[in-house]
Amino acid sequence: MGYRIVKKKPLNPTVTEMDVEAPFVARKAEAGQFIILRVDENGERIPLTVAGYDREAGTVKIIFQIVGATTKKLNELNEGDCICDFVGPLGKPTKTDGLKKVCVVGGGVGCAIALPVAKKLHDMGCEVHSIIGFRNKDLLILEDEFKKVSSKLVVMTDDGSYGRQGVVTVPLKEAIENGEKYDEVIAIGPLIMMKFVVAVTKEYGVKTTVSMNPIMIDGTGMCGGCRLTVGGKTKFACVDGPDFDGFEVDFDEAMERGSMYKDFERHAYEETCNLFKKEVESDA
């Protein structure tokens, strides 16, 4: 028993897309929310953003980067296999009411979170401009999907191997200086990217929402790993967010806390890789 994987597709060498049969979650899910899953009974609980949903088919789309032990295990599953636990939707949906013109800025795998937001805005009749950025062409994901929901789309790569060379703040600043009047900018990606997006929009007084999904760990507020300071007050990304007013987030503090777990996660990932290697050798 569990939640069946009905579709699995690699988006690039380190990012995978899955459609999971979870009708009760699909019925209620909205852009900006997340689920918590366990791959198996002995697995850890991890939060993943809802990257899409099909209410009629009863499926929920998740997109994840293979960076740690649990995402490594999850990626070992194939179509027809089942995920042990799949709980949600959790978190507060992204606020989209009343928005007429929005710039959605996505960075790396954060584009998986940004896409359903852009799609919902487009479906509401909002004019959507999208800027998506990646380190290089090989890491590009979801370009065609963004094209379908954006009246303007700019693709940036750090090394210039695809689209324009540079960071996402360059076309964002150009657009604002060229007279684009955005009701709001919605930024989702690495903390450093969101920090600099906010630095640009603050200069011009353009309201900016950021998703602090990247710092979530257990998704319930119990671990404290997603604690951050917003407007001088302590908040938890999973319980109070994941969306916050970008002008009020202390990004430096959040980045410092996020770096605390890198060595632990790398160790867990390597242990998992070694475990799979031993299993393969024993089966041979």
C-alpha positions as CSV (number, residue, x, y, z in Angstrom):
1,M,0.0,0.0,0.0
2,G,1.1,3.6,-0.5
3,Y,1.0,6.3,-3.1
4,R,1.7,5.1,-6.6
5,I,4.1,6.8,-8.9
6,V,2.2,7.1,-12.2
7,K,4.8,9.0,-14.1
8,K,8.5,9.6,-13.7
9,K,10.7,11.9,-15.9
10,P,14.2,13.2,-15.5
11,L,14.3,16.9,-16.2
12,N,18.1,17.1,-16.1
13,P,20.9,15.0,-14.6
14,T,20.1,16.0,-11.0
15,V,16.4,16.9,-11.1
16,T,13.4,14.5,-11.4
17,E,9.7,15.0,-12.0
18,M,7.1,12.6,-10.6
19,D,3.3,12.4,-10.8
20,V,2.0,10.7,-7.7
21,E,-1.5,9.2,-7.2
22,A,-2.9,11.1,-4.2
23,P,-6.5,12.1,-4.9
24,F,-7.3,13.7,-1.6
25,V,-4.2,15.9,-1.8
26,A,-4.9,16.8,-5.5
27,R,-8.4,17.8,-4.6
28,K,-7.2,20.6,-2.2
29,A,-3.7,21.6,-3.4
30,E,-3.0,25.2,-4.5
31,A,0.1,26.9,-5.9
32,G,2.7,27.6,-3.2
33,Q,1.8,24.7,-0.9
34,F,3.9,21.7,-0.1
35,I,3.6,18.0,0.9
36,I,5.6,15.9,3.3
37,L,6.6,12.4,2.2
38,R,8.4,9.3,3.5
39,V,9.9,7.0,0.9
40,D,9.6,4.0,3.1
41,E,8.6,3.2,6.7
42,N,12.2,3.7,8.0
43,G,12.7,6.9,6.0
44,E,12.9,10.5,7.1
45,R,10.1,13.0,6.4
46,I,10.9,15.7,3.9
47,P,8.9,18.6,2.5
48,L,8.5,19.0,-1.2
49,T,6.6,21.7,-3.0
50,V,3.5,20.9,-5.0
51,A,4.8,21.5,-8.6
52,G,1.4,20.9,-10.1
53,Y,-1.8,18.9,-9.7
54,D,-4.6,17.2,-11.8
55,R,-7.8,17.2,-9.8
56,E,-9.6,14.9,-12.2
57,A,-6.8,12.4,-12.5
58,G,-6.1,12.7,-8.7
59,T,-2.4,13.2,-9.2
60,V,0.1,15.6,-7.6
61,K,3.3,16.6,-9.4
62,I,6.6,16.9,-7.4
63,I,9.9,18.0,-8.7
64,F,13.0,17.3,-6.6
65,Q,16.8,17.7,-6.8
66,I,18.9,14.7,-5.9
67,V,21.0,16.3,-3.2
68,G,20.6,14.1,-0.1
69,A,20.0,10.6,1.2
70,T,16.2,10.7,0.9
71,T,16.0,12.3,-2.5
72,K,18.5,9.7,-3.7
73,K,16.2,6.9,-2.4
74,L,13.2,8.6,-3.9
75,N,14.9,8.7,-7.3
76,E,15.5,5.0,-7.1
77,L,11.7,4.4,-7.3
78,N,10.1,4.0,-10.7
79,E,6.6,4.2,-12.3
80,G,4.4,1.7,-10.5
81,D,6.3,1.8,-7.3
82,C,4.7,3.4,-4.2
83,I,5.8,6.1,-1.8
84,C,5.0,5.2,1.9
85,D,3.6,8.5,3.1
86,F,2.4,11.6,1.1
87,V,0.7,14.1,3.3
88,G,-0.7,17.5,2.4
89,P,-1.4,20.0,1.2
90,L,0.4,22.0,3.8
91,G,1.5,25.7,4.1
92,K,-0.3,28.7,2.9
93,P,-1.1,29.1,-0.8
94,T,0.6,32.0,-2.7
95,K,-1.7,35.1,-2.6
96,T,-2.7,35.9,-6.2
97,D,-6.0,37.8,-5.8
98,G,-6.3,41.1,-7.5
99,L,-2.9,40.9,-9.3
100,K,-3.0,42.2,-12.9
101,K,0.7,42.2,-13.8
102,V,3.4,40.2,-12.1
103,C,7.0,39.2,-12.7
104,V,7.8,35.7,-11.6
105,V,11.5,35.1,-11.0
106,G,12.7,31.5,-10.6
107,G,16.2,30.2,-10.0
108,G,17.4,26.6,-10.6
109,V,15.1,23.9,-9.1
110,G,13.1,26.8,-7.5
111,C,11.5,27.1,-11.0
112,A,9.5,24.0,-10.0
113,I,7.9,26.1,-7.3
114,A,7.5,29.2,-9.4
115,L,5.8,27.4,-12.3
116,P,2.5,26.6,-10.6
117,V,2.3,30.2,-9.3
118,A,2.9,31.6,-12.8
119,K,0.3,29.1,-14.2
120,K,-2.3,30.1,-11.6
121,L,-1.7,33.9,-12.3
122,H,-2.0,33.2,-16.1
123,D,-5.2,31.2,-15.6
124,M,-6.7,34.2,-13.7
125,G,-6.0,36.5,-16.6
126,C,-3.0,38.2,-15.0
127,E,-0.2,39.3,-17.4
128,V,2.8,37.2,-16.4
129,H,6.4,38.0,-17.2
130,S,8.9,35.3,-16.2
131,I,12.6,35.3,-15.7
132,I,14.3,31.9,-15.0
133,G,18.0,31.4,-14.3
134,F,20.3,28.4,-14.3
135,R,24.1,27.8,-13.9
136,N,24.3,26.4,-17.4
137,K,22.2,24.9,-20.3
138,D,22.4,21.3,-18.9
139,L,20.5,22.4,-15.8
140,L,17.7,24.1,-17.7
141,I,14.2,22.9,-16.7
142,L,10.6,23.8,-17.6
143,E,11.3,26.3,-20.3
144,D,8.4,25.2,-22.5
145,E,6.0,25.1,-19.5
146,F,6.9,28.7,-18.6
147,K,6.4,29.8,-22.2
148,K,2.8,28.6,-22.2
149,V,1.9,30.8,-19.2
150,S,4.1,33.9,-19.8
151,S,3.6,36.8,-22.1
152,K,7.3,37.5,-21.8
153,L,10.0,34.9,-20.8
154,V,13.7,35.6,-20.3
155,V,16.1,32.6,-19.8
156,M,19.4,33.4,-18.1
157,T,22.5,31.2,-17.7
158,D,25.6,32.1,-15.6
159,D,28.0,30.9,-18.3
160,G,26.0,32.1,-21.4
161,S,25.5,28.5,-22.7
162,Y,21.8,29.2,-23.3
163,G,19.6,32.3,-23.4
164,R,21.3,35.4,-22.0
165,Q,24.4,35.3,-20.0
166,G,24.2,36.7,-16.5
167,V,22.0,36.7,-13.4
168,V,18.2,37.1,-13.1
169,T,18.4,40.6,-11.6
170,V,19.8,42.0,-14.8
171,P,16.6,41.6,-17.0
172,L,14.5,42.4,-13.9
173,K,16.2,45.7,-13.4
174,E,16.0,46.5,-17.1
175,A,12.3,45.8,-17.2
176,I,11.5,48.1,-14.3
177,E,13.7,50.8,-15.6
178,N,12.1,50.5,-19.0
179,G,8.7,51.3,-17.5
180,E,7.2,47.9,-16.6
181,K,4.7,48.5,-13.8
182,Y,4.5,45.3,-11.8
183,D,1.9,44.9,-9.1
184,E,4.3,42.4,-7.5
185,V,7.5,40.4,-8.1
186,I,7.4,36.8,-6.9
187,A,10.9,35.3,-6.4
188,I,11.6,31.6,-5.7
189,G,15.1,30.1,-5.8
190,P,18.4,30.0,-3.9
191,L,18.5,32.4,-0.9
192,I,21.3,34.4,-2.4
193,M,19.2,34.9,-5.6
194,M,16.2,36.1,-3.7
195,K,18.3,38.4,-1.6
196,F,19.6,40.2,-4.7
197,V,16.1,40.3,-6.3
198,V,14.8,42.0,-3.2
199,A,17.8,44.5,-3.4
200,V,16.7,45.5,-6.9
201,T,12.9,45.7,-6.2
202,K,13.4,47.6,-2.9
203,E,15.3,50.3,-4.8
204,Y,12.2,50.9,-7.0
205,G,9.5,50.2,-4.3
206,V,8.1,47.1,-6.1
207,K,6.3,44.8,-3.7
208,T,8.1,41.4,-3.6
209,T,7.1,38.0,-2.2
210,V,9.7,35.4,-1.7
211,S,9.3,31.6,-0.9
212,M,11.4,30.4,1.9
213,N,10.8,26.8,0.9
214,P,14.5,26.2,0.4
215,I,15.2,26.3,4.1
216,M,12.5,23.9,5.2
217,I,13.5,20.6,6.8
218,D,10.8,18.7,8.5
219,G,7.8,20.8,7.4
220,T,6.1,21.1,10.8
221,G,8.0,23.8,12.7
222,M,9.2,21.2,15.3
223,C,12.9,21.0,14.1
224,G,13.5,24.7,14.1
225,G,15.6,24.5,11.0
226,C,13.4,26.8,9.0
227,R,13.4,29.5,11.7
228,L,14.0,32.9,10.3
229,T,13.6,36.6,11.2
230,V,10.9,38.5,9.3
231,G,10.3,42.2,10.2
232,G,12.3,41.7,13.4
233,K,10.1,38.8,14.5
234,T,10.8,35.0,14.6
235,K,8.9,33.0,12.0
236,F,8.9,29.5,10.7
237,A,8.8,29.0,7.0
238,C,6.7,25.8,7.1
239,V,4.1,27.0,9.5
240,D,3.9,30.8,8.9
241,G,4.8,30.6,5.2
242,P,6.5,29.6,3.0
243,D,5.8,33.0,1.4
244,F,6.9,36.2,3.1
245,D,7.4,39.9,2.3
246,G,10.9,39.9,0.8
247,F,11.6,43.4,2.2
248,E,11.3,42.0,5.7
249,V,13.3,38.8,5.5
250,D,16.8,38.6,7.1
251,F,18.5,36.7,4.3
252,D,22.0,36.7,5.8
253,E,20.8,35.0,8.9
254,A,18.8,32.4,6.9
255,M,21.8,31.7,4.7
256,E,24.1,31.2,7.7
257,R,21.7,28.8,9.3
258,G,21.2,26.9,6.1
259,S,24.9,26.2,5.7
260,M,24.9,24.4,9.1
261,Y,23.4,21.3,7.6
262,K,25.6,20.8,4.5
263,D,28.2,18.5,6.1
264,F,25.6,16.4,7.7
265,E,23.6,16.0,4.5
266,R,26.7,15.2,2.5
267,H,27.6,12.4,4.9
268,A,24.1,11.0,4.8
269,Y,24.1,11.1,1.0
270,E,27.4,9.3,0.8
271,E,26.2,6.6,3.2
272,T,23.2,6.0,1.1
273,C,25.2,5.8,-2.1
274,N,27.5,3.2,-0.5
275,L,24.5,1.2,0.7
276,F,23.0,1.1,-2.8
277,K,26.5,0.1,-4.1
278,K,26.7,-2.8,-1.7
279,E,23.2,-3.9,-2.6
280,V,24.0,-4.0,-6.3
281,E,27.2,-5.9,-5.6
282,S,25.4,-8.5,-3.5
283,D,22.7,-8.9,-6.2
284,A,25.4,-9.4,-8.9
